[in-house]
Amino acid sequence: MVKKYGFSFSWKRLLGISGLKNKISRKTGVPLTKGGIERKIGRMIINLFFNKK
């Protein structure tokens, strides 16, 4: 068992990739993660069928 003492290293954060993806997602309104895209598509389908006015 390895204890990290509250420290974790991420090369993506070091290179700024995480921040860039976050900025793109906020500007476009489209999530860049697989789970986020699935949630957004699922929400759109549910709204299409159940929120007709």
C-alpha positions in Angstrom: 0.0 0.0 0.0 1.5 3.3 -1.1 0.5 6.5 0.6 0.7 9.7 -1.4 0.4 12.2 1.5 -1.9 14.5 -0.6 0.5 14.8 -3.5 -0.2 13.5 -7.0 1.6 14.2 -10.2 -0.1 14.8 -13.6 1.9 15.4 -16.7 -1.3 16.7 -18.5 -1.7 19.4 -15.8 2.0 20.2 -16.0 1.8 20.7 -19.8 -1.5 22.7 -19.5 -3.6 20.1 -21.4 -6.2 19.9 -18.7 -6.7 23.6 -18.6 -6.9 23.9 -22.4 -9.5 21.1 -22.6 -11.5 22.9 -19.9 -11.4 26.2 -21.7 -12.6 24.5 -25.0 -15.4 22.7 -23.2 -16.7 25.9 -21.6 -16.6 28.0 -24.8 -18.2 25.4 -27.1 -20.6 23.9 -24.5 -19.5 20.4 -25.5 -17.8 18.2 -23.0 -14.6 16.5 -24.2 -14.8 13.4 -22.0 -16.6 10.2 -23.0 -18.9 10.3 -20.0 -19.7 14.0 -20.6 -20.6 13.5 -24.2 -22.8 10.5 -23.3 -24.6 12.5 -20.6 -25.2 15.4 -23.0 -26.5 13.2 -25.8 -28.8 11.3 -23.3 -30.1 14.6 -22.0 -30.9 15.8 -25.6 -32.7 12.6 -26.4 -34.8 12.7 -23.2 -35.7 16.3 -23.9 -36.6 15.5 -27.5 -39.2 12.9 -26.4 -40.5 14.3 -23.1 -40.3 18.1 -23.3 -42.6 18.7 -26.3 -44.6 21.9 -26.0 
